[in-house]
Amino acid sequence: MNAIPCPAHQVPRQMFGMPEHKVTLIRAQADALLAHASMLESFRRACADTNNSYGEEAWKHLAGQARLQAELLYTRANILESCSK
């Protein structure tokens, strides 16, 4: 019978080596979100230049959400990093 291995039975190196990789991955995701927020902000500016207030409001909201999520990811990465030390 095939059983799912219990995480408690893993080699400790495997269990404690993962946070460094997760921190790097989370920071890369946050960087990508910040780059995306910059692009969304350029769309907002284009709408503002053409007096499209509805579009400007929508892009502003989306850019703000992307920046907020990036900040949350950076915070999570910092917490994981401090816990792994």
N, C-alpha and C positions, 0 to 999 in steps of 0.2 A: 504494500500500500504506500503510495506516495504522500508524504506529509509536507506541509509548508514549514520551512525551517523557522524556528523561533529566533527573533533578533537577539535574545539574551544569550544564545549559544554561538553567536558570531565571534570571530576573533576580535579582541578589543581594538587592535589597530584599525580594523575595518570600520568599527563603530565610531571611533574618535577621529579618524582621518577625514571624514566627510565634511565637517563644518568648513574647513578651509576652501574646499571646492564649492560649497554652497555660497559662501561669502563672495567668492569671485564671480559666480554666476549671477547672484542677486545684484551685485554692483554693475555688472555688464547690462543687465536688464534695466536698471535705473538710468544708466548712461543712454541707452537706446530710447527710453521714454523722454528724457530731456531733449534729445535730438528731435524726436517727434513733436514735442511741445513747441520747439523753435519753428518747425515747419508749419504747425497749426497757427502759430502767431503770425507768420507771414501771410497766411490766408486771411486772418483777421484784418491785417493792415490793408490788404487788397480790397476787402469789402468796405473798409472805412474810406478808402480813397474813392470809391465809386458810390458813396452814400448809401450803401446797403446795410442799414442798421440791423436788420434781422440776421443776416449772415454774419455780421461783425459780432453780434451777441453770442451766436451759436459757437463760432470759432474761439471766441474768448473763453467761453465756458469749457470747451473741450481742451484747450491749451492749459487752463488752470487745473483741470482734473488730471491731466498727464503729469504736470509738475508736482501736484500733490501726491500722486501715486509714486513718483520717483523719489520724493522725500521720504515717504513711508518705507520704500525699499532700502534706501540708504540707512535709515534708522534700524531696520531689521538686520541688515548686514553688520552694522556696528554692534548690535546686541549679541548676535551670534559670535562675532569675533571676540568680544570681551568675555563671553562664556567659555570659549574654547581655550583661553589662555590659562 
